[in-house]
Amino acid sequence: MWIGFQSARLSKRGFSSGVAYVSAMRNPSNEVKMNLIKNKIVHVELLLLIFVVFSFTMISGVGATMPNDDIVGDGINVLTIQNDSEQKLLSTNFICIVLTEKQYNAATTPKDGIVRLVIPQDKFVIVQVPSKSEVSIPSDIVNRSKLPNNEKIIVLWIPLPLISYNVVEEDVVLSAPENFFNTYESLSDLLQVAKKDYMNNIEIDQFIPAETYFKEKNLRSWIRYEERRVYNENTGYQINGLTGKLYDATYSNQGNSNFASYHEIEIYLNNNDCIEFISEISDGVTQSLQAYWVIIYDNLSPSYITLLSRKYDNVPYMEYYLYLESGRTYWVHFKNPITNTWYTQSYIDSTPSTSIHQIMPSSELYLTYYSPSLLIQNSIVEDWTRTVSNGLIKPQTTLYEMTYAASYDQYVSVSSNWNTDNGITSQHSGGTSVS
């Protein structure tokens, strides 16, 4: 596999995009015309200038180092993955922007939680990221920014489909939620989490449901308890993405064994698919006490496929992201909010859904033994919905609660409300201490 770093000079006509796929051409005078659809077709002419071609030694899996040479000239920098085998690599694009706090404040206009940022093209770096990978902030991009060490640093490191942008004259004008930006006290602090070898393959552990574990252990007396709240898509919005947080769980137990607690956000798509982001606390089912999962049930299938897994990372919460690409691909991500490290995976559906029509915050508890001291609690937040025509919008606008469709059970509880940021906060509880 090869990595090429190019500077792409965009025409002044510009474009608006959820996804920008940029490929290198051998002749700098050639024009690439890209058709991007967002209610209408926008024709874009890009003049791609290849300044340097590098070859790299592979690290683990898909990882590679970035070039050390400085990029000459202006334009948008694009870090692409070029596969030297016949196998095609499914990938998405990330955006990396590194600014001082002063530069950020001078260039931004916040409104309703969305930041409008105007920056020179050479500050806008696109990084191609393959599926099934762990990806950190590339340290060479940080070093190339040549920022002072005694100022706070603002970083936008996010999948490109989650923002919108236009090229206007010599600048890029982009819009992104304010909470997508991360702040570091100094350049040194940022470089502690940024990596030169910024990309690696990840191993996906297989999610083992409690029923399977209990059956394998010949524990036949288990009982499942479950409770849900239901939110439906509002008429007039086609939701094709969702972002939020799975918060760390508090846990107390004395005397209970062989139990499993799943606090989830269940996302139901319009063509009978269901994607679940899960926070698990269990005894015996997984090797660690707490784990995070993403699974999918495809087209009403009774069996699931594990897309992502993360053991407890000692973080206050794990950020989650889902978006449906036009075509057949679903992208799911976890993000560590402390290190700004992303864990990314894709799923190709032969009978794809095009939108999210319902979400359900839920609590499930599997018990084989009853002792009154078991209590597991955490919260889940839905921050933003991604829509086909209107970009990122708060859930209180795009969703409504179906209070009559809620389900209730003993030993589990879900309480959900619209929060002060117009998102959804659900409090999840499970255990013998829950009435």
SULTAZI-V740481 format. One line per field, one symbol per residue. ss: DSSP state (@ for helix, = for strand, . for the rest). phi: phi as a letter, one per 30 degrees, with the letter a starting at -180 (. if undefined). burial: I if it has 16 or more other ideal C-beta (glycine too) atoms within 10 Angstrom, else O. A space follows every 50 residues. Layout:
ss->???
phi->???
burial->???
This chain:
ss->.=========......=.............=======...=========. ..............=..........=======........========== @@@@@@@====..=======@@@.======..===..=@@@@@@...... ..=======@@@.=====..=======@@@====..@@@@@@@.=.=.== =........@@@@@@@......======..===.....=========..= ==.......==========....=========.......========... ....=======.....========....========....========.. .....============.......=============...===.@@@@== =.@@@.=....=======.....=======.....
phi->.bbbcbcccddddiacbcbbcccdbdcdddcccccccbibdcdbcccccc dbcbcbddceicdacddddddcicjddbccccdccdddcdbbcccbbbbd ddddddccbdahicccbcbdeddcccbdbddhbcbcdddddddddhcddc bdccbcbaeedcbbabcbhccccbbaeddddccbdaddddddcdbdddbb dbccdcdcdeedddddchcccdbcbabbcbbcdddjbcdbaababcdecc bbabjcbhbbbbcbcccccdcicbcbcbccbacjdcdcdbbcbbbbcchi ddccbdcbbbdechbdacdbbbbcddjbcccbbcbdddciccbbabbccd bddcaccabbdbbbbcbcbcbdcdbbbabbbcdbcccdccidbdeddcbb dcddcdcbadibabbbbdcdciccccccbakddcd
burial->IOIIIIIIIIOOOIIIIIOIOIOIIOOOOOOOOOOIOOOOOIOIOIOIIO IOOOOOOOOOIIIIIIIOOOIOOOIIIIIIIOOOOOOOOOIIIIIIIIII OOIIOOIIOOOOOIIOIOIOIIIIIIIIIIIIIIIIIIIIIIIIIOIOOO IIIIIIIIIIIIIIIOIOOOIIIIIIIOOIIIOIOOIOOIIOIIIIIIII OIOIOOIIIIOOIIOOOOIOOIOOIIIIIIIIIOOOIIIIIIIIIIIIIO OOIOOIOIIIIIIIIIIIIIOOIIIIIIIIIIIOIIOOOIIIIIIIIIOO OOOIOOIIIIOIIOIOIIIIIIIIIOOOIIIIIIIIOOIIIIIIIIIOIO OIIOIIOIIIIIIIIIIIOOOOOIIIIIIIIIIIIIIIOOIIIIIIOIIO IOOOOOOOIOIIIIOIOOIOIOIIIIIIIIIIIIO
